[in-house]
Each structure stands twice: as C-alpha cells, then as structure tokens.
Amino acid sequence: MSTGITSRTFEGIEFVDTRIDHNETGFDALPKAMAEAYGTPAGPVLPLDQELGELVRLLIAVNSRCAYCTILHAGEARKMGIAAVKIDAISAWRTSSHFTEPEAAAFAYAEALSGLREGDIAGAHDGLRPHFDEAAIEALTMAIINMDVWTRLFLARGHTPRSTR
C-alpha cells in the first residue's frame, strides 16, 4: 500500500508521488498535449526514425536520473526490438561502437539541448545536418524538449519507485 500522495503501478513497480499530486493540480496537461504531437504515441507519424526517437528518450531519462522514465523507455526500446546492447550501453554511447553516426549526432544534440552535458548547442545542431533533414531535426528537437519536461515533472512530483514484487 502506498504512503504517498498518488501512485500507480508499472512493470511490477509502484511509483508514488511524494511531493505534488498531479491529479489535483492538472500538472500533466501541457506535456500530455506535447506528447500527442512529439512523444511516444506520435512516433509513427513523426519524420524521425522510431527507434532513434526511443533511444534519445531513453538517454535523456538515464541522464536525468528519472527512475520511472528510464524503466518506461528501456521497456519501450525492448518492445521495439532495439538491440539489448544499445539499451544497456546508452549511458556510455560516446565510448561504444554499437551506435551509428546519426545516433551519435542525435545523442550529442540531445545532451547539449537538455543541458545535461556541457556542450555547444549550435555545434551539436550543425552535427545533425549531414544525417537529418529539417523536418527530422524539428521533430527531434521537440521530442527532446517533451522528454525534458516529463523527466523534470516526475522528479518534481517525487515520483519514487517502490518494488511490489
């Protein structure tokens, strides 16, 4: 039984909000609208490779240290059939040979834009141009921003995992 404000169970883990009750505040309305356009549910219609989008979401989740987002996006990546080595090594993408040049460019941009790693946003953006057209760069940018919003909302809410197994 949870002792937090609100909770839900996902993948056998109960996640309890310990600081902000999103059910009372409508806390999630804006990112839900963004997710309709650029988040996981919109993946098939975005001008961006679905697997790349999911790997970027996972990288941001891991770098943000959001347990819920990491569990969610690692699970989504597995369901999509993304190689386990990519899922497992996402935090070490810079030193892994398992990622393509377009993936590495997208990861560098995600980290620079998110402010999770020091980096030159303009330089990282320019690094996308050999691999992506403008529509894909825009979709990638919005997916990164949407993911940043979600991770920070879950962290602000105190979305804490508690094993139910």
GROMACS elastic network, one bead per residue, 0.5 to 0.9 nm:
[ bonds ]
;  ai    aj funct       b0    kb
    2     5     6  0.82901   500
    2     6     6  0.78772   500
    2     7     6  0.67503   500
    2    14     6  0.78579   500
    2    15     6  0.86138   500
    2    16     6  0.66844   500
    2   162     6  0.86868   500
    3     6     6  0.83485   500
    3     7     6  0.87070   500
    3    16     6  0.75996   500
    3    18     6  0.81997   500
    4     7     6  0.68741   500
    4    16     6  0.53778   500
    4    17     6  0.56039   500
    4    19     6  0.80235   500
    5    16     6  0.69910   500
    5    17     6  0.55024   500
    5    18     6  0.56128   500
    5    19     6  0.71688   500
    5    20     6  0.71800   500
    5    21     6  0.57478   500
    6    15     6  0.84107   500
    6    16     6  0.57736   500
    6    17     6  0.52541   500
    6    18     6  0.75440   500
    6    20     6  0.85200   500
    6    21     6  0.61249   500
    6    22     6  0.79672   500
    6    23     6  0.77908   500
    7    14     6  0.66411   500
    7    15     6  0.54038   500
    7    17     6  0.59757   500
    7    18     6  0.89154   500
    7   159     6  0.82678   500
    8    13     6  0.83481   500
    8    14     6  0.56174   500
    8    15     6  0.54873   500
    8    16     6  0.67483   500
    8    17     6  0.88953   500
    9    12     6  0.62827   500
    9    13     6  0.53782   500
    9    15     6  0.59729   500
    9    16     6  0.86337   500
    9   164     6  0.82802   500
   10    13     6  0.53325   500
   10    14     6  0.63267   500
   10    15     6  0.74393   500
   10    68     6  0.85919   500
   10    71     6  0.88432   500
   10    72     6  0.82454   500
   11    14     6  0.83190   500
   11    71     6  0.80573   500
   11    72     6  0.83220   500
   11    75     6  0.86933   500
   12   163     6  0.67534   500
   12   164     6  0.58016   500
   12   165     6  0.62376   500
   13   161     6  0.62610   500
   13   162     6  0.57421   500
   13   164     6  0.53150   500
   13   165     6  0.73181   500
   14   160     6  0.80966   500
   14   161     6  0.57144   500
   14   162     6  0.50737   500
   14   163     6  0.60019   500
   14   164     6  0.61491   500
   15    68     6  0.73511   500
   15   159     6  0.57927   500
   15   160     6  0.51851   500
   15   162     6  0.60631   500
   15   163     6  0.84747   500
   16   157     6  0.88485   500
   16   158     6  0.73848   500
   16   159     6  0.53042   500
   16   160     6  0.51453   500
   16   161     6  0.64502   500
   16   162     6  0.74546   500
   17    20     6  0.63786   500
   17    21     6  0.66058   500
   17    22     6  0.83693   500
   17   154     6  0.80767   500
   17   157     6  0.54433   500
   17   158     6  0.50563   500
   17   160     6  0.63099   500
   18    21     6  0.78720   500
   18   157     6  0.63347   500
   18   159     6  0.65257   500
   18   160     6  0.72043   500
   19   156     6  0.71071   500
   19   158     6  0.53019   500
   19   159     6  0.81280   500
   20    23     6  0.88344   500
   20    24     6  0.86096   500
   20    25     6  0.80629   500
   20    27     6  0.84237   500
   20   156     6  0.72374   500
   20   158     6  0.71648   500
   20   159     6  0.89002   500
   21    24     6  0.56543   500
   21    25     6  0.65396   500
   21    26     6  0.86089   500
   21    27     6  0.79555   500
   21   157     6  0.70757   500
   22    25     6  0.50850   500
   22    26     6  0.54961   500
   22    28     6  0.65477   500
   22   157     6  0.76541   500
   23    26     6  0.59093   500
   23    27     6  0.74140   500
   23    28     6  0.85579   500
   24    27     6  0.79206   500
   25    28     6  0.83034   500
   26    29     6  0.57737   500
   26    30     6  0.88414   500
   27    30     6  0.77311   500
   27    31     6  0.86652   500
   27   153     6  0.79760   500
   28    31     6  0.56846   500
   28    32     6  0.59859   500
   28    33     6  0.86922   500
   28   150     6  0.84197   500
   28   153     6  0.78673   500
   29    32     6  0.52537   500
   29    33     6  0.63814   500
   29    34     6  0.88351   500
   30    33     6  0.51835   500
   30    34     6  0.63099   500
   30    35     6  0.86367   500
   31    35     6  0.59236   500
   31    36     6  0.85376   500
   31    39     6  0.89290   500
   31   146     6  0.64657   500
   31   147     6  0.86522   500
   31   149     6  0.66244   500
   31   150     6  0.66122   500
   31   153     6  0.89592   500
   32    36     6  0.63371   500
   32    37     6  0.89417   500
   32    39     6  0.85287   500
   32   146     6  0.89836   500
   32   150     6  0.89378   500
   33    36     6  0.52055   500
   33    37     6  0.68752   500
   33    38     6  0.88692   500
   34    37     6  0.52782   500
   34    38     6  0.59107   500
   34    39     6  0.67756   500
   34   142     6  0.82790   500
   34   143     6  0.86060   500
   34   146     6  0.62115   500
   35    38     6  0.50096   500
   35    40     6  0.67203   500
   35    41     6  0.68339   500
   35    42     6  0.71341   500
   35   143     6  0.80987   500
   35   146     6  0.66065   500
   35   147     6  0.85756   500
   36    39     6  0.60977   500
   36    40     6  0.80205   500
   36    41     6  0.62309   500
   36    42     6  0.58752   500
   37    40     6  0.89270   500
   37    41     6  0.80206   500
   37    42     6  0.57440   500
   37    43     6  0.86820   500
   37    45     6  0.89922   500
   37    46     6  0.83917   500
   37   142     6  0.87038   500
   37   143     6  0.88073   500
   38    41     6  0.77417   500
   38    42     6  0.56419   500
   38    43     6  0.69962   500
   38    46     6  0.72649   500
   38   139     6  0.67396   500
   38   140     6  0.83601   500
   38   142     6  0.60920   500
   38   143     6  0.51597   500
   38   144     6  0.88440   500
   38   146     6  0.70026   500
   39    42     6  0.55982   500
   39    43     6  0.65133   500
   39    53     6  0.87594   500
   39    57     6  0.89181   500
   39   142     6  0.84240   500
   39   143     6  0.58787   500
   39   144     6  0.89663   500
   39   146     6  0.66655   500
   39   147     6  0.75117   500
   40    43     6  0.50910   500
   40    44     6  0.84299   500
   40    50     6  0.85540   500
   40    53     6  0.81303   500
   40    54     6  0.74937   500
   40    57     6  0.88320   500
   40    76     6  0.89454   500
   40   143     6  0.85652   500
   41    44     6  0.76477   500
   41    45     6  0.89772   500
   42    45     6  0.56676   500
   42    46     6  0.64209   500
   43    46     6  0.54149   500
   43    47     6  0.85382   500
   43    48     6  0.76969   500
   43    49     6  0.80661   500
   43    50     6  0.56468   500
   43    51     6  0.89931   500
   43    53     6  0.74516   500
   43    54     6  0.85622   500
   44    47     6  0.82870   500
   44    48     6  0.84027   500
   44    49     6  0.83319   500
   44    50     6  0.65663   500
   45    48     6  0.82873   500
   46    49     6  0.78267   500
   46    50     6  0.80344   500
   46   135     6  0.86725   500
   46   136     6  0.76407   500
   46   139     6  0.64973   500
   46   140     6  0.89432   500
   47    50     6  0.88962   500
   47   133     6  0.89251   500
   47   135     6  0.62573   500
   47   136     6  0.50838   500
   47   137     6  0.87523   500
   47   138     6  0.89326   500
   47   139     6  0.66944   500
   47   140     6  0.88198   500
   48    51     6  0.86819   500
   48    52     6  0.74025   500
   48    53     6  0.68234   500
   48   132     6  0.84902   500
   48   135     6  0.81615   500
   48   136     6  0.51160   500
   48   137     6  0.81383   500
   48   139     6  0.66372   500
   48   140     6  0.70085   500
   49    52     6  0.53180   500
   49    53     6  0.62616   500
   49    54     6  0.87896   500
   49   136     6  0.85326   500
   50    53     6  0.50789   500
   50    54     6  0.62438   500
   50    55     6  0.86651   500
   50    80     6  0.86324   500
   51    54     6  0.50989   500
   51    55     6  0.61572   500
   51    56     6  0.86072   500
   51    77     6  0.72248   500
   51    80     6  0.71504   500
   51    81     6  0.86403   500
   51    82     6  0.68686   500
   52    55     6  0.50650   500
   52    56     6  0.61655   500
   52    57     6  0.86167   500
   52   102     6  0.87396   500
   52   103     6  0.65213   500
   52   106     6  0.80919   500
   53    56     6  0.51706   500
   53    57     6  0.62724   500
   53    58     6  0.86859   500
   53   106     6  0.89830   500
   53   140     6  0.70809   500
   53   143     6  0.73314   500
   53   144     6  0.87553   500
   54    57     6  0.50157   500
   54    58     6  0.61368   500
   54    59     6  0.85878   500
   54    73     6  0.67490   500
   54    74     6  0.84931   500
   54    76     6  0.73433   500
   54    77     6  0.61603   500
   54    80     6  0.88065   500
   55    59     6  0.61043   500
   55    60     6  0.86634   500
   55    73     6  0.79318   500
   55    74     6  0.84107   500
   55    77     6  0.70135   500
   55    82     6  0.85946   500
   55    86     6  0.81975   500
   55    87     6  0.75201   500
   55    90     6  0.76394   500
   55   103     6  0.83083   500
   55   107     6  0.84522   500
   56    59     6  0.50692   500
   56    60     6  0.62853   500
   56    61     6  0.85974   500
   56   103     6  0.83066   500
   56   106     6  0.71967   500
   56   107     6  0.62288   500
   56   110     6  0.69267   500
   56   140     6  0.85279   500
   56   143     6  0.83419   500
   56   144     6  0.73355   500
   56   147     6  0.89034   500
   57    60     6  0.52611   500
   57    61     6  0.61788   500
   57    62     6  0.86957   500
   57    69     6  0.83988   500
   57    70     6  0.86012   500
   57    73     6  0.66246   500
   57   110     6  0.89240   500
   57   143     6  0.76174   500
   57   144     6  0.69922   500
   57   147     6  0.61848   500
   57   148     6  0.88038   500
   58    62     6  0.61236   500
   58    63     6  0.85214   500
   58    69     6  0.74693   500
   58    70     6  0.60152   500
   58    71     6  0.87176   500
   58    72     6  0.83943   500
   58    73     6  0.51522   500
   58    74     6  0.62590   500
   58    77     6  0.80388   500
   58    87     6  0.79707   500
   58    90     6  0.76177   500
   59    62     6  0.51918   500
   59    63     6  0.60611   500
   59    64     6  0.84288   500
   59    70     6  0.82647   500
   59    73     6  0.89205   500
   59    87     6  0.89809   500
   59    90     6  0.60302   500
   59    91     6  0.64911   500
   59   107     6  0.74257   500
   59   110     6  0.82549   500
   59   111     6  0.83820   500
   60    63     6  0.51001   500
   60    64     6  0.58865   500
   60    65     6  0.84484   500
   60    66     6  0.88258   500
   60    69     6  0.87220   500
   60    70     6  0.84503   500
   60   107     6  0.88244   500
   60   110     6  0.72951   500
   60   111     6  0.73591   500
   60   114     6  0.78186   500
   60   116     6  0.81160   500
   60   144     6  0.77012   500
   60   147     6  0.69988   500
   60   148     6  0.71116   500
   60   151     6  0.80656   500
   61    64     6  0.51562   500
   61    65     6  0.61661   500
   61    66     6  0.55539   500
   61    67     6  0.76306   500
   61    68     6  0.83160   500
   61    69     6  0.52722   500
   61    71     6  0.86730   500
   61    73     6  0.76102   500
   61   147     6  0.76856   500
   61   148     6  0.82372   500
   61   151     6  0.65250   500
   62    65     6  0.51111   500
   62    66     6  0.65448   500
   62    67     6  0.78234   500
   62    69     6  0.78418   500
   62    70     6  0.56208   500
   62    90     6  0.81574   500
   62    91     6  0.68214   500
   63    66     6  0.79501   500
   63    91     6  0.72529   500
   63   111     6  0.83651   500
   63   116     6  0.66756   500
   63   117     6  0.87553   500
   64    67     6  0.88271   500
   64    69     6  0.89419   500
   64    70     6  0.89216   500
   64   116     6  0.73242   500
   64   148     6  0.82617   500
   64   151     6  0.66722   500
   64   152     6  0.79604   500
   64   155     6  0.87762   500
   65    69     6  0.84506   500
   65    70     6  0.76417   500
   65   151     6  0.83456   500
   65   155     6  0.86212   500
   66    69     6  0.53980   500
   66    70     6  0.60481   500
   66    71     6  0.86225   500
   66   151     6  0.59948   500
   66   152     6  0.81881   500
   66   154     6  0.72087   500
   66   155     6  0.65244   500
   66   159     6  0.83688   500
   66   160     6  0.89363   500
   67    70     6  0.51399   500
   67    71     6  0.61222   500
   67    72     6  0.84825   500
   67   159     6  0.82042   500
   67   160     6  0.75039   500
   67   161     6  0.69469   500
   68    71     6  0.52847   500
   68    72     6  0.60419   500
   68    73     6  0.85851   500
   68   151     6  0.85287   500
   68   154     6  0.77357   500
   68   159     6  0.72365   500
   68   160     6  0.77159   500
   68   161     6  0.70545   500
   69    72     6  0.50100   500
   69    73     6  0.59525   500
   69    74     6  0.82796   500
   69   147     6  0.88604   500
   69   150     6  0.80689   500
   69   151     6  0.66133   500
   69   154     6  0.82016   500
   70    73     6  0.53763   500
   70    74     6  0.58680   500
   70    75     6  0.83197   500
   71    74     6  0.53215   500
   71    75     6  0.60689   500
   71    76     6  0.85971   500
   72    75     6  0.52650   500
   72    76     6  0.62270   500
   72    77     6  0.87105   500
   73    77     6  0.59835   500
   73    78     6  0.84778   500
   74    77     6  0.50662   500
   74    78     6  0.62425   500
   74    79     6  0.86907   500
   74    87     6  0.64580   500
   74    88     6  0.86651   500
   75    78     6  0.50855   500
   75    79     6  0.62085   500
   75    80     6  0.86564   500
   76    79     6  0.50310   500
   76    80     6  0.62268   500
   76    81     6  0.87657   500
   76    82     6  0.89948   500
   77    80     6  0.51145   500
   77    81     6  0.64761   500
   77    82     6  0.54902   500
   77    83     6  0.83414   500
   77    84     6  0.86368   500
   77    87     6  0.71073   500
   78    81     6  0.51343   500
   78    82     6  0.56722   500
   78    83     6  0.75219   500
   78    84     6  0.71580   500
   78    87     6  0.78074   500
   79    82     6  0.76286   500
   81    84     6  0.82657   500
   82    85     6  0.85184   500
   82    86     6  0.70626   500
   82    87     6  0.72441   500
   83    86     6  0.54560   500
   83    87     6  0.66928   500
   83    88     6  0.88292   500
   84    87     6  0.50659   500
   84    88     6  0.59846   500
   84    89     6  0.84049   500
   85    88     6  0.50619   500
   85    89     6  0.58497   500
   85    90     6  0.82622   500
   85    98     6  0.73994   500
   86    89     6  0.52054   500
   86    90     6  0.57367   500
   86    93     6  0.81572   500
   86    96     6  0.88683   500
   86    98     6  0.64469   500
   86    99     6  0.71474   500
   87    90     6  0.54856   500
   87    91     6  0.86977   500
   88    91     6  0.77979   500
   88    92     6  0.87750   500
   89    92     6  0.52713   500
   89    93     6  0.61549   500
   89    96     6  0.72499   500
   89    98     6  0.83937   500
   90    93     6  0.50895   500
   90    94     6  0.87429   500
   90    96     6  0.86158   500
   90    99     6  0.88905   500
   91    94     6  0.82065   500
   92    95     6  0.57005   500
   92    96     6  0.63515   500
   93    96     6  0.50828   500
   93    97     6  0.78668   500
   93    98     6  0.78306   500
   93    99     6  0.68443   500
   93   104     6  0.72550   500
   93   107     6  0.80749   500
   94    97     6  0.83057   500
   94    99     6  0.86860   500
   94   104     6  0.73615   500
   94   107     6  0.89036   500
   94   108     6  0.87631   500
   96    99     6  0.67312   500
   97   100     6  0.78059   500
   99   102     6  0.82138   500
   99   103     6  0.59732   500
   99   104     6  0.63788   500
  100   103     6  0.51171   500
  100   104     6  0.61594   500
  100   105     6  0.86100   500
  101   104     6  0.50470   500
  101   105     6  0.61237   500
  101   106     6  0.85995   500
  101   131     6  0.80336   500
  102   105     6  0.50772   500
  102   106     6  0.61771   500
  102   107     6  0.85983   500
  102   127     6  0.88999   500
  102   128     6  0.72373   500
  102   130     6  0.82802   500
  102   131     6  0.55320   500
  102   132     6  0.78540   500
  103   106     6  0.50679   500
  103   107     6  0.60843   500
  103   108     6  0.85929   500
  104   107     6  0.50343   500
  104   108     6  0.61126   500
  104   109     6  0.85443   500
  105   108     6  0.52004   500
  105   109     6  0.62222   500
  105   110     6  0.86073   500
  105   124     6  0.70141   500
  105   125     6  0.83262   500
  105   127     6  0.58170   500
  105   128     6  0.56035   500
  105   131     6  0.80480   500
  106   109     6  0.50989   500
  106   110     6  0.60484   500
  106   111     6  0.86287   500
  106   124     6  0.81706   500
  106   125     6  0.85740   500
  106   127     6  0.82756   500
  106   128     6  0.65601   500
  106   137     6  0.88987   500
  106   140     6  0.78087   500
  107   111     6  0.61347   500
  107   112     6  0.85042   500
  108   111     6  0.52703   500
  108   112     6  0.61224   500
  108   113     6  0.85178   500
  108   117     6  0.87790   500
  108   119     6  0.80920   500
  108   121     6  0.88261   500
  108   124     6  0.59999   500
  108   125     6  0.86545   500
  108   127     6  0.84110   500
  109   112     6  0.50910   500
  109   113     6  0.58825   500
  109   114     6  0.82619   500
  109   119     6  0.84892   500
  109   120     6  0.86268   500
  109   121     6  0.66186   500
  109   122     6  0.87873   500
  109   123     6  0.84171   500
  109   125     6  0.59401   500
  109   126     6  0.89899   500
  109   127     6  0.78471   500
  109   128     6  0.76117   500
  109   141     6  0.85355   500
  110   113     6  0.52430   500
  110   114     6  0.58585   500
  110   115     6  0.83877   500
  110   116     6  0.84190   500
  110   121     6  0.89514   500
  110   124     6  0.84718   500
  110   140     6  0.83630   500
  110   141     6  0.77965   500
  110   144     6  0.61526   500
  110   145     6  0.88708   500
  111   114     6  0.51810   500
  111   115     6  0.60513   500
  111   116     6  0.52749   500
  111   117     6  0.54120   500
  111   118     6  0.78189   500
  111   119     6  0.75326   500
  111   121     6  0.87952   500
  111   124     6  0.89741   500
  112   115     6  0.52313   500
  112   116     6  0.66407   500
  112   117     6  0.58896   500
  112   118     6  0.62824   500
  112   120     6  0.62099   500
  112   121     6  0.52152   500
  112   122     6  0.88707   500
  112   124     6  0.68455   500
  112   125     6  0.88790   500
  113   116     6  0.78176   500
  113   117     6  0.87122   500
  113   119     6  0.81747   500
  113   120     6  0.84658   500
  113   121     6  0.58046   500
  113   124     6  0.84298   500
  113   125     6  0.88292   500
  113   141     6  0.81540   500
  113   144     6  0.77592   500
  113   145     6  0.81915   500
  114   117     6  0.76648   500
  114   144     6  0.72734   500
  114   145     6  0.74414   500
  114   148     6  0.66865   500
  115   118     6  0.64057   500
  115   119     6  0.76303   500
  115   121     6  0.89436   500
  116   119     6  0.87953   500
  119   122     6  0.88834   500
  119   123     6  0.81316   500
  119   124     6  0.75796   500
  120   123     6  0.52340   500
  120   124     6  0.60832   500
  120   125     6  0.84769   500
  121   124     6  0.50547   500
  121   125     6  0.59337   500
  121   126     6  0.84942   500
  122   125     6  0.50129   500
  122   126     6  0.61263   500
  122   127     6  0.85636   500
  123   126     6  0.50519   500
  123   127     6  0.62100   500
  123   128     6  0.89703   500
  124   128     6  0.67702   500
  125   128     6  0.53538   500
  125   129     6  0.72147   500
  125   137     6  0.82551   500
  126   129     6  0.55016   500
  126   130     6  0.81384   500
  127   130     6  0.67698   500
  127   131     6  0.80410   500
  128   131     6  0.55522   500
  128   132     6  0.58990   500
  128   133     6  0.84166   500
  128   137     6  0.72152   500
  129   132     6  0.54230   500
  129   133     6  0.66586   500
  129   134     6  0.79236   500
  129   137     6  0.80706   500
  130   133     6  0.82244   500
  132   135     6  0.79816   500
  132   136     6  0.57855   500
  132   137     6  0.62163   500
  133   136     6  0.54176   500
  133   137     6  0.62805   500
  133   138     6  0.87592   500
  134   137     6  0.50063   500
  134   138     6  0.61292   500
  134   139     6  0.85841   500
  135   138     6  0.51481   500
  135   139     6  0.61955   500
  135   140     6  0.85629   500
  136   140     6  0.59711   500
  136   141     6  0.84498   500
  137   140     6  0.50230   500
  137   141     6  0.60347   500
  137   142     6  0.86222   500
  138   141     6  0.50428   500
  138   142     6  0.62324   500
  138   143     6  0.85595   500
  139   142     6  0.52142   500
  139   143     6  0.60653   500
  139   144     6  0.85878   500
  140   143     6  0.50563   500
  140   144     6  0.61575   500
  140   145     6  0.86449   500
  141   144     6  0.52020   500
  141   145     6  0.62697   500
  141   146     6  0.86261   500
  142   145     6  0.50184   500
  142   146     6  0.59796   500
  142   147     6  0.84494   500
  143   146     6  0.50840   500
  143   147     6  0.60858   500
  143   148     6  0.85376   500
  144   147     6  0.51173   500
  144   148     6  0.60951   500
  144   149     6  0.86678   500
  145   148     6  0.50154   500
  145   149     6  0.62720   500
  145   150     6  0.87740   500
  146   149     6  0.51825   500
  146   150     6  0.63825   500
  146   151     6  0.88158   500
  147   150     6  0.51183   500
  147   151     6  0.61870   500
  147   152     6  0.85668   500
  148   151     6  0.53451   500
  148   152     6  0.62108   500
  148   153     6  0.85658   500
  149   152     6  0.53262   500
  149   153     6  0.60914   500
  149   154     6  0.86986   500
  150   153     6  0.50703   500
  150   154     6  0.61811   500
  150   155     6  0.85284   500
  151   154     6  0.52759   500
  151   155     6  0.61402   500
  151   156     6  0.85346   500
  152   156     6  0.59260   500
  152   157     6  0.84405   500
  153   156     6  0.50168   500
  153   157     6  0.60275   500
  153   158     6  0.85306   500
  153   159     6  0.86397   500
  154   157     6  0.50766   500
  154   158     6  0.62109   500
  154   159     6  0.51931   500
  154   160     6  0.85708   500
  155   158     6  0.51004   500
  155   159     6  0.60201   500
  155   160     6  0.83514   500
  156   159     6  0.76467   500
  157   160     6  0.86322   500
